[in-house]
Amino acid sequence: MAHAYTPGLKVTECTNLRVRRILPISGSVHVQKGQDVQAEDVVAEAQIPGNIFPINLANLLATAPAELQNCMKKEVGDRVEIGDLLAESKGIFGFFKTQYNSKSAGVLEAVSKITGQVILRGEPIPVQVKAYVTGKVVDIMPEHGVVIESTVAFIQGIFGIGSEAYGPIAVACQTPDEILRAEHIKPEMSGCVIIGGARMTNEAIAKAVEIGAAAVISGGIDDQDLKNILGYDLGVAITGTEKIGPSLIITEGFGDIAMAERTHRLLCSHAGDQASVNGATQIRAGVMRPEIVIPLDQTHSSETIDEGVVEGILEPGVTVRLIRDPYFGRIGQVATLPSEPQVLGSGSKARVLTVTCEDGEEILVPRANVEIIAD
Amino acid sequence: MPVISPDEINVILATDCGSTTTKAIMIEKIDGHYRQTYRGEAPTTVEEPAANVTIGVANAIAEIGELAGRKLLDENNEIIRPARGNEGCDIYISTSSAGGGLQMLVSGVVREMTAASAKRAALGAGAIVLDMIASNDKRKPFEQIQRIRELRPDMILMAGGTDGGTEKHVVQLAELIAPAKPQPRFGSEYRMPVIFAGNKEAWPMVRETFDDSVELSQVENVRPILDRENLGPARDMIHDLFLEHVMAHAPGYDKLIAWTDAPIMPTPGAVGNILKTIADTAGINAVGVDIGGATTDVFSVFHGEFNRTVSANLGMSYSISNVCAEATMPNILRWVHVDMDERELRNRVKNKMIRPTTIPQSLEALIFEQAVSREALRLAYLQHKEFATTLKGVQQQRTVGDLFTQDSGGNSIVDNMQLDLLVASGGVLSHAPRMEQTAAMLIDAFEPEGFTRLAKDSIFMMPHLGVLAQVHPQAALEVFERDCLIYLGTCIATAGKPVPNKVAFEYRITGDVTAQGEILAGELKRIPLAADQEARVSITPHRKLDVGNGKGQTIEKTVHGGTVGIILDGRGRPLLVGSETGYSRQDVSQWVEALNLYDNEPLISSK
C-alpha cells in the first residue's frame, strides 16, 4: 500500500478556524450573525439551577413527616432568606413550640410528607461562554451558542493542563532546544503567553505562577515535574480544570525534548500578538488537544478547519514525527511504505514504514509510531 | 425481524462496534458444524464527518465480502438477507461499546447490600458504574446531590429496601436524585431513564417524588429478601433502555437497530454472556479478562454465579499512567529482569498515555509493557474478588470448624483453587509475540492454584458469540470451542509458602508425553504438550503445600495441552515477588529462561 491514514497535529501559519461555543444547558445568545467579536466577549449565557439544601425538618421539629405540612410557615415556591422562620411545631397545648429559622437562602422547592425532608434551592448559577477567538459570528444556534470563524495561526499541542487563557505572546527561549528555566521568565511577562523551547522546568513554571503568566508553552515536561506541580500523579489525560495559575502546553511530549523548529519559529514570529490558549486535553473518544490560536490581522484565503485532531494520509515525502522510543522525538520524511508486515525488535509483527531522518539516517518504524506534522 | 428456524441458518454475520474499530466476523455452517471463516474491520463512524455507525459496519462487512468472494451488501449498502447461493447472510447481529459504552449511576439504601446488588445488576448488564450513592456512603446529602449533578450518566438504577422493608430511606434517596435533575450524556432532548428496582411498597411514593423530567420505570426488586438477589429483571430493563435511549441517540443506530436480528447488546454484556454459557454447559468455573486501553473487565462464573467488574482506569494505553500510579513503579519493575532507567520509563509511560495507539518497537519496551500489564491485571482481579462476594448481611450457618471465624457473610466466591479455565483477551495478551508471554502474564497476575487450563480469545470474537448465544446457542458454542479459543495449556501450581531450597512438589506425567521429577521452591518448568494431546498428571506436594487435595496430599488429574503445554509452578501462593521477602530479580530471570519468554540478543545489541 502506498499510503495509509494516521493522526497528526496541526501547526499552520494561516487557516480559517471555526469554533463552536456551546452552553451546557439552554440559555440566551448575546450576539448576532455577522457580528465581530473579541476573544473575551461573552457570547452566550445560561443559568444552571441553583444548589440544593436538604433539611430534615421533621426531625428538627420532632414532628411526624405527615404533620410537617401544617408546621410550614412558607409555601412551596416561596422565597426564603437566611434567618426567615421556615417552620414551627404545634407544641403542647400551644406551648413549647420549636421553631426553625433557615440557615440558607433560596426557593422552597419541596416538602416531603414521607421523609419529612424539605428542599431549598439556592440562587441560579450563571454560566458564561466567551468568544475564545477574535473573529466573526457565522452561525447562531438559538438558546445554545454560536459558531465563530477567524483567520488564525493555529498550533495544536500534544498535552496541556489548565483551561482557556488569553494574552500577548512573549518569547522566553530564542531557540527550540533551549530548556525553559526560571531565569528566562521576567516580571514583564505577567499576563503573557510565554514561549519556551525544550523542556519546561519545575522552577520555570513556579516563576511563571509567581509573576502571573497567562500560559507557558514549551516542547516537553518531565513527568516528575508535572507531579510536583499538580500535587498528584496524573492517571488519565483528561485535563482542563486544573487551577495552578497559567495554562501549560507541551508541543512534543514528556521528557527532554525540543520543540519542533517550525512550531517555535511560528510562535516567535508572532511575538507581541494576542493569543488565545486552551490547555484542556482529552485523549478518549472525541479527542481534544490543547491549542494556541493567534488571530491574524488581514483576511487570508485559506482552507477552513473545524476544531479537532487532524487525520492525514501517510505517503512518501510526508514529514512525520516519531512518537515512540527508541526514536522518540526525531523528525523525518516518509521514504517507503512496505505493504507486508515485518517483525520488530520486540518480536511483534506490524505494518511499518521507513523514515529518512534529518541527519540522513534511514530507520524502520511501525506505522503506529509516527504522526504527521500537518501544514 | 424475520423469523428463521435455527436449522436453516447457514451464514451468520456479526459485528462489534467498538469505540475506534468496528469488527465483523462471518460464521458459516460447514459439514454440519458452525465455523468462523472470515473477518474484517473498519474504523467506527459515530463521529463527524460520517456521524453514522452503519457506514463503518458496512465497510467492515464489505471487507469480509471481498475476502470471502461473497456479495453481502446490496446497491444501497444494506445487508442482503436471507442467504441465497453466493449472496447474503441468514442473520445479522451486533454488539456495541461505541461512544464509551453504557455509563450508569446506581443507588441503594445500604452500600454493602441493596446498593451492591444494584451495582452487580448494572455491571452484569455491561455498564460502567460511575458512582454508587447510598444512605450510608459517608457523604453528606449535599455532597451526594453535588455528585449526581456533576455526573452525566446514560441511566440511573435505584434500588433500596427489601420488599416490605424500609420505605423512608428509599424515598429519601429519590428525594436526593429528583431535585438534582441529572443531565444525560447524549443530547438534551431525551429524558434521563431512571429504573426503580427496590422495595415495591415504596414505588408509589418514589413515583410521586419524580416529575416528568425523567423517564421512570419499575422492575422487580434486585433484592426482594435479604438472602436472595434477583438481578435478571433489572438487567433486562437496562438492556431495553440502552437500546431505546442510549443507542437510539447515537448517530445512525436507529438504522443499525433495524438491521439486526437480535437486540444490540453492550459489548461487555455479551462477553459475560458467552462466558456464562460456556461455564454452565461444561459445568466448570471460569474467569475471563479483557484488558483494553482504558479499562480492564474481569468476568467470573463460580458454581453458576456470574460476576463482572470493570476497572475503569486500569488499561494499557489511555490509563497506563494510572496503572503505574496505583501499582507504583517498584511493583511494576519487580517483573523486569533487565536494568531500566526509572525516570525514562516514567516519561515513556506518560508519552504512551498521550499517544495511546503506539506499539512497542524494542524488546525492552515490550518487557516493560508486559510488566505493567501484570500489575493492571493483578489490581483488576483484586477488585473483582472484593466485589464478587456472597450476599452481605445474611447470617450463615456455622460449623464447629467456623467457631473462631467472625465473618458474617460477604466472602469472595472467587476461589483460585476451584478455577478450571482462565481466558485472556485484549491487545497486550492477545497480540503478545509469544504464547508463553501470554501464559506468563496470566499466571503471574491471576495466581491460579491447583490445575487451571489457560486459553486466549484468538481474534476477540467473544462479544459476537455472546450475542449469538442469545439467538443460536449451538452455533455460538461450536465456534467458541473450535475457533475462538486458543488453548495455551495447563498451569499446575501449589498454594502456600514453599520452603526455600526444598522440593515444592514431585510430578509424574503419563499419556501423550511422559516425564517425572521434582519442582523446587521458586521454580517454573514447561513441559510441551500439544493442543490435541492429553496427559495424566500426578502431583505430590510438600507437606505444607496444597494442589487441590489438601496439604501434602497427592492428586492425579487428566490435563489438556496447548501451544505452551504444561507449566509446573513451584513458586507458591500468594506469589511474592520483589521487596526483601519476595523473589529476586535473579529468580525472575530464571522464570524468563524457563518459559523462553524473550530472546536476550536484541536486548544486548540495543545497549
Interface residues (C-beta under 8 A of the other chain):
Chain A: P7 P24 I25 S26 P49 N51 I52 F53 P54 P65 E109 A110 S112 I114 T115 Q117 I119 R121 I158 F159 D222 D223 Q224 L226 D233 L234 G235 V236 A237 G253 F254 G255 T281 I283 R284 A285 G286 D306 G308 I323 R324 D325 P326 Y327 F328 L344 G345 S346 G347 S348 K349 A350 V365 P366 A368 N369 E371
Chain B: S19 T20 E47 E48 A98 G99 G100 P141 F142 I145 Q146 E167 K168 V171 Q172 E175 L176 P179 A180 K181 Q183 S188 M205 T209 A294 N313 Y318 S319 S321 N322 C324 A325 E326 R343 E344 R346 N347 R348 V349 K350 N351 K352 M353 I354 R355 P356 T357 T358 I359 P360 Q361 S362 L363 A365 L366 H431 P433 R434 Y598 D599 P602 S606
